[in-house]
Amino acid sequence: MNASAVAFRPLYLVLGDEELLVQRAVQAVVDIARRADPGTEVRRLRATDLAPGELAELVSPSLFADGRVIVLEAAHEAGKDTAEAILGYVRAPADGIVLVAEHAGGNRGKTLAEGLRAAGAAVTECPRITRFEDRAAFVRDEVRRAGSRISPDAVPILLDAVGSDLRELAAAAAQLATDTAGVVDEAAVRRYHRGRAEVSGFTVAEKAISGDRSGALEALRWATALGVAPVLVADALADAVRTVARISASGRGDPYQVASQLGMPPWKVKKAMGQSRGWDADGLAEALQLVAAVNADVKGVAADAEYALERTVLALCAARHR
């Protein structure tokens, strides 16, 4: 069920771990409940913090019959007793009470998720968005949601400029839709994102994976000066290395056939095929270790994230030319 098309029910299951989508799905339920009863109270708590017997108190009718939305976070982490208490309640939910269970999906807490489904909970799927095509679709939807549309050539430019963080993509899409009359095109994206559209984490990664040592360092320094977050550069490096590794393992087949097999856009496959020249199995193995290490470095392991990125860029270029 789409979060924008939620109907009023006493039970909701928000399934998945894409934080922004989960937040929106929960807010959609709260908005519906408050349209029905502006005085609706919202209570949030983690399943692991729910003490025995506390659920009964939370779902007991209010003295003044006020509505209540109970948001149960990380429901997949609920212990056996808590899960049984929840499933016992949902068989006969109380009037005026709306229970929203946030569940990450997967096998952990699967019995609880299945029990909520069986009890008739409205389900909103919020899976993590990792594929390029899915992020591109998200951008198009966000621009449409803001009352505009975006041209096909502008989508990859925006993704390169902003990165993969959904919150940043949503904010950028809304801003462009608001500030651009008509269609959001490539020129609009470049105009509003200036240097970040030309020098992003993906620019650094493209030069590093191609062995352009001086170009990669220059792009990295520009990205740093322009305020590109180190974690976005690290993510771009990891994506480039993993892509080349996958392409190298698939052989030199038809780009469109390889794209179909790997679930990647053809343009990305063609680019990676060119970048894979000069890489051997040992070099790629070292590169994968390098990007894994820098991912941890930029998230707090290293004292200086920018130095860690520079060191990794140099090491990647060296690994390619071994």
N, C-alpha and C positions, 0 to 999 in steps of 0.2 A: 504494500500500500504506500502511495506517495504521501509525504508529510503534508503537502498542500491540500490533500483530499481526504483528510482524516474526518471520520464521522464520530459523533459523540457516543461513547460506550463506557462501561465501568472498568474495562480491562484493556491494557495496551502492552504490547511487547515490541520494544525497539531493539532490533537484532543487528549487531555489527559493531565495529570498533572505529568507524571513521568519525572522529570527535565532533567536527562541525555538523555533520549530518545528524548525528545523535542529538546534539543540542537543539537543532532545528525541529526535529521530530517531537521531542519533549515539549518544546515551546509551543508547537502547534496544538498539542493536547491541552496545555494550560490555557491558551487563547480561547479554545472552544469552550472549555469549562467556565471561563470567566465571562464569556458572552452569555452563557446560560445563567450564570450567577456571579455578578461582579464582585461579590464578597468572598469568593472561593479562596481558601487558604492553600498554600503550597508548602509541603514538607519534603525535604530531601534527606536521604540517609543511605549509607552503604549497607549492603546485605550483611557484611561481616560485623557491622556495628549494631545489628538488630538483636537485642537481647531476647531470651525466651519470654514469651508472654507479651512482649512489647507490641507485636503486630496487632493483637486483639485490642489493645488500647488505642492504637493509631486508627483503626477502622471502626471504632465504636461511634455511634451517631452523636453529633454535637447537640448540646442542650438547646441551642438556638437554631438547629437545623441548617447550619452553614455548610456549604459545599467544601470539599477537601480533595486536593490532588496529592497523592503520595508517590513520590518518585524514588524508586528503589534502584540505586546505582550498583553496578557490578553484581547483578543478580546471579551471574554464573559462579561467583565466589561463595554463594550461600552454603552454609553447612547443612548437613542432612536434616537436623531438627527444624532449622529455619525454612528450608525448602518445603518440608512437609507441612509446616504451618501455613505457608503461602498457598500451596496447592489446596489445603483444606479450606482456606478462606475463599479462593476463587470459584469454588463450586457453588457458593451462595453469597456473592458480593453484596455489601450493604448499600442501601439507597444513599445517594448524595456523595458517595466516595468513589474516586477514580484512582485506580492503581496503575502506575506506569513502571514496568520493569525494564531496565537497561541490561541487555545481555550481549556479551561479546561474540556469541556464536561458538561454533566448534563443539567438541565433545565434552568440555568441562561444563557441568551444570546442564547437560542436555536434557535430562529428565524433567527439570523445571521448565525449560523452554517448551518442550513438547506438551507438558501439562497445561501451560498457559494457552498454547494453541488450541488444545482440545477443549478448553473451557470457553473458547470463543473470543479470545483476545484479538484485537485488531493489531496486525503485524506491520511494522514499517522496517524495511530492509535498509541497513546502512553499512554495506561492506566497504572495506578500505579501498580507496581508489589508487591503483598503482600503475595501470597501463596508460600509455600515452593517449590512446584513443578515448579512454574513459575520462581523462583529465580534459581533453579537448571538448568532449561532449559536455562536461561540467561547465566549462567556460562559456560555451554557446548557450547553455541553459541559463546561466547567471546573467548574461547580457540580455537574453530574451525576457528574463524575469524583471529586469530593470526597464523594460519597455523599448528595447532596441534590438538590433541584430548585428552580428559580426561576420565579416567576409572570411572565406576559408583561408586565405593567405595570411590573415592577421592572427589567427589562432596560434600557430607555432611560434610566431614572434612574441606574442604575449607570454606563452609558456616559457620561452627562453629568457624573457626579461624578468619574470616574477619567480619562476621556479615551480615546485610541486606542492607547496603548502596551500591547502584549500582556502584557508582564511585570507591569505594574501591574494590568491586568485579571485576570490569572491569580491574583495574590496576593490581590486583593480578593475574588474569587469564592471562593477556598479559605477565606479568613478568615470570610466570611459563612456559608458552608456549615458550617464548624466551630462557629461561635458561635450559629447559629440552629437551633432545634429545628423540624423539619418543613420547610415551604416557605419559601424566601427571598422575602419580599414587599417591596412598596414601602416600608412602614414600617420594615422591617429595614434596608434600604439607607440610608434617610434617617437612621435612628438611628445607624448605625455610621459614616456619612460626614458627618453633621451639616452644617456650613456648606458643605462642598465639594459636597454634593448640591444645595444651593440656590444657591450662588454658585460657578460653575465658569467655565471658558473659554467654554462655550456660552452661559452667561447674559450674559457681556460681549458676545459676538458678536451675540446676538439683539437686544440693546438698541442696539448700534452700527449694525447694518444697518437698524434701524427708525428711526434718526435721533434716538434718545433720548440726547442728549448728557450731561445730568446723571446719568441712570440708568446709562449705560454707564460713566462715570467712577467712580460710586459702587460699581458691581459690580466694576470692575477693582481698586479699592483694597481691597475686601473679599477678593477672590480673592488679591491679593498678601499681605494680612495672614494669610490662612488657609493660605498656603504652596502655592498652585497654581503649578506651574512655568510660567515665561514662555513656554516653547516650546509648552505645551498651549493657552495663550490664543492665541498666534499661529496655531496649527493650526486652532483653532475659528474665528478671524476669516477665515482663508483658505477654510475649508470653507463658511462662510456666504456669502461674496462669490461664490465659484464656483457655489454652488447657485442663488443669485438670478440670476446671469448666465445660467446654463443655462435656468432657468425663463423668464426674459425673452425669450431667443432662441426658445423653443418656442412662444410665444404663449399665449393664454388658453383652451386646450382643456379637455376634461374631465380633472380631476386624476388619475383612475385610469388613463386612457389615456396621459397624459403620464408618469405614474409608470412605466408599463409600457415606454414608449419609452426613457426615460432610465435605467431600472434603479434607481429610487429608491423608497423606501416612500411610499405615498400621503399619510400624515400630514405628511411632510417637504415634499412637493410643495405641499400646501394651505398650509402655513405660509409657504413661500417665495413663493407667489403673492401672499399678503398683504404680505409684506415688500418685494416688487418694486415696489410702488406708490411713486412718488416717485423712482425711479431711471431715468435715461436712459442711452443708450449711452455718452456721454462720461463720465458719472459712474462707470459700471461699469468703463470702461477705466482710469480713474484709480484706482478701488478695487483692481482687480487688481494694478496696479503697487505700490500701498501695501502690500498683504498679502505680495507677493513680497519687498519690501524689508525688512519687519519680520521675516519668516522668517529672513533672513540676520542681521538685527540681534540677535535673541535667541539666535542660535547662535555669537555671538562677534564679529560685526562692530562692534556698538555697545558703547560703554564702559558704558552703563547700560541694561540690557534693559527694566527697568520704565518708564523715561522714554520709551524707544522705543515701547513699547506704548501709553502714554498719548498720545503725539504721533500715533500711527496712529489711535487711536480718535477723537480730535478731527478728524483729517483725513477719516476715513470719514464722520462725521456731516456735515461740511461738504460733502463731495462729493455726498451724497444731496440736500441742499437747494439745489443750484446752480440 
